[in-house]
Amino acid sequence: MRELGIAFASASLAFVFFLLGQAFLSAFARGRQHYNALVRVERLLNMQLDEMQIVIWQLPKQKAEAEAGRLLLDMPRPITTDPWAPADLLDIGLVNRLFGGVMFLRRANNDIENLREVNEQLRGRYMDKSLSPEGYKQNMRVVVSGLEAVAQGFVSCRSEAQETLARVRVRLSQSRPLAFRVINALTSRLMISVGDLDAEALASELGKVKEEEVDVGARSRERIGREGGHRGREG
């Protein structure tokens, strides 16, 4: 009987360790998914900020070309989106912020697609002489007005996108997978903890995001200027 009791206790203990091991592995996998999602979202936000800035900076040139009656070739392209990028995030507040951004960009991209289609139609009519130069200029004012509305929308959401990116980066500094921190001192609690963001770290990261955007903006304006000069020489 004693041997049976010992065997039962051993089996029970082994089962408990099995359950703990499964729970640990599940927590590790969930934490790794959270970290990988943060990396994807950071890359996506960087791309979106850059693409929105390009739309904003191209607007004055587009207005001048349309007002002069020239064909508008540098139409904006839809902003890169990925609605599934934040799917594995544990931070519900961050997910909600990103969802709001997805909805905004979906509407903005629809507007961009419509404006591109209208521009193509007007260009075709202008080139086959079915639309006079003055008629083309009048219709292009409507297109430019639409571009201004899109660009203004991007200006309005810049601060929101910058803060979201800063939040993601602060989370990345907090959310290293267990394997990167020696199994996080052999605990799974740290893997799934998503407490409040440190206000000082967030403010610091937001400042870095804005500095990076200014630097990217300068390079983008320089690139746009070079491309415009090259096209002018070809013309």
N, C-alpha and C positions, 0 to 999 in steps of 0.2 A: 504493500500500500504506500509505504514511504517513497519507494522508487517511482511509483505512478504519480505521486504528488510532485516529486522533483521534475519528472518529465513534463508534467502539465505546466508547472511554473516556468520551466525553460522554454517551452513552446509559446507560452503567453508572452514572456519577455522578448522572445525573438519577433513575435508578431507586432509588439509595441514598437520595437526598433525599426521594423519594416515600415510601419505607418509613419513614424517620425522621418525616416529616410525619404518616403514618398512625398511627405509634406514639404520637406526641405528642398527636394528637387523641383517640386511644383513652384515653390516660392522663388527659387533661383531662376527657373525658366520665365516666370512672369516678370521678374525684375529685369532680366535681359531683354525681354520684348519691350518693356517700358523704355529702357535705355536706347535700344535701336530705333524706336519710334521718335525719340527726342532728336537723334542724329538726323533722321530723315526730315523731320519738320524744320530743323535748323537750316539744312541745305535748301529746302523748298522756300523758306521765308527769305533767305538771302537772294535767291533767284527772283522772287516776286518783287522785292524792293528794287532791285536793279532794273527789272523790266518796266515797272511803273515809272521809275525816274526817267527812263529813256522816252517814254510816251510824253511826259511832262516837258522835257527839254526839247523835243522835236516840234512842239506846238508852234512856237513863234516862226520857225522856218516854214512850216506848213501853211500858216496863215499868210505869210508874205508871198509864197508861190501861188496859192489859190487866188489872192487878190490881184496878182500880176497876170492871171489867166494861163499860167503854166500847168502842165499835167502834174498831178500829185502822185508821186511814185513811192514816197516813204510813208505809207500808211502803217499805223501801229498794228501789231499782231496780238492775238489773245494772250493773256497772262497765263503762265504755267500754273496748273492746279493739280492737286492730287487729294481728293476727298478722303481717301483711305489712309493717308500718311499718319494721322493722329489716332488711328483705331486702337492701338495697344497702349496708349498713355494711361497712367494711373491718376493723373492730376485732372480731375473733372473740370475745375475752373479753367484750366488751360485748354481742355477740349472744347469747352463752350466758346472761348475766345476765338479759337481756330475755326469753329463751325460758323460763327458770324462772318469771319473773313471769307470763307468759302462761298457763302451766300452772296456777299457783296461782289466778289470776283466773277461769279456766275452771271450776274446781271450785267456787269461791266463788259464781260467777254461777248455777251449777246449783242450789246450795243456796238462793240468794235466790229463784229462780224457783219452786222447790218450796214455800218458805215463803209466798210471795205466793199461790200456788194454794190452799194449805191455809187461809190467812186468808180468802180469798174464799168458800170453801165454808162455813167457820164463820160468817162474817157473814151469808151467805144463810140458813143454818139458824136463826140467832138472830133474824133479821128476820121469818121466816115462822113463828116460834114453835115450830118443831120441836126446838129446843134451849133448855133452861132457862138463865136467867142464871148459875146456879152451874155448870152443865155448860159453858157458854161460857167462864167464867173458868178452869175446870180445863184445858180444851183450849188456851186461849190461853197458859197457862203453858208448854206444850210449844213453841208458836210462839216465845215470847219466849226460851226456852232456845236454840232454833235461831238466833235473832238474836244472842244473846250469843256463840255460838260463831263466827258470821261476823265480828262486830265484833272479837272477840279475835284472830282470824286476821289482820284488817287491822292491828291494833295491832302484832302480831308482825312484819309485813313492812314497817312504816313506815321503819325505819332502812335496810333494804335498798333500798327504792324511792328514798329520799332520796339515798343514795350513788350509785345508778345515775343519777339526774338530775344530780348534781354531775359525774359522769364525762362525761356527755353534753355538759354546758356547757363543760367544759375542752376536750373534743374540738372543739367548735364554735369555740373561740378559736384552735385549732391548724389547722383544716381549711378555711380560706377558699378558695374556688375560685380558679383561676389568674387569671380575669378580674378578680377583686376585688383582686389583688395584682400587677398589671401582669405577668400570665402567670407569676407566681412566679419572677421573674428568669429567665424563659425556660427553666425546667427542669421536667421532669415528675416527677423523683424526689421532690420535696417533696409532690407531689399524692398519692402512694400510700404515703408513710411514716406509719406509725402506731406510733411508739415508745412507751416507757413514759410514763405520765402524771406530771406534776410533782406531787410529794407536797404541796408548799406550796400550789400552785394548787388542788389537789383539796380540801385541808382548808378553804381560804378559801371555795370554792364551796359546800361542804357546809354551812358555817355560814350562808351566804346562803340556801340552800334551807330550812333549819330556821327562820330568821327569817321568811321569806316564809310558811311554813306556819302559824306562830303568828299572823301578821297575817290570813291568810285564815281561820283558825279563829275569830278574834274576830269578823270580819264575818259568817261563817256562823252563829255562835251568835246574834248580834244579829238576823239575818234570820229564823232559826227562831223566836226569841222573839216578834218582831213578828207573824209568821204565826199563832203559837199564840194571841196575845192577840186578834188579829182574829177568829179562829174562835170564841174564847170569847165575844166581844161579840155575834157573830152568833147563837150558841146562846142 
